[in-house]
Amino acid sequence: MLRRVSRSAVSALPLAIAARNYNVGLFVNPTRQPQLTQEQRDKVVINRDEWPAEFKNYDQEDPYKELPAWIEGMTTLQYFTWGMELVFIWHFYECVFIPKGL
């Protein structure tokens, strides 16, 4: 019995290594985005007239002021279930549409 277990573990090793290299749901080669210098940040102008109507009355003091009603009433279990659904959709997409980087 012990030989059978050790043999199956050794035969599963290449599969485990291949699965680890696949990095499902993770970025394969993340590249750092260029950051603005302080002088460039001072020159940035935010024109709120071009924003969609939903974002024009955004208040930094109270960011949850315009929170949709369906989010307000969600429980912890509903957040967990919603997260599981998103994970399933993400992994199903990666299984069907294989990323071009692989």
Secondary structure, DSSP 8 states (H G I E B T S, - for coil): -HHHHHHHHHHHHHHHHHHHHH-TTS-SS--------HHHHHH----GGGS-HHHHT--SS-TTTT--HHHHT--HHHHHHHHHHHHHHHHHHHHHS--TT-
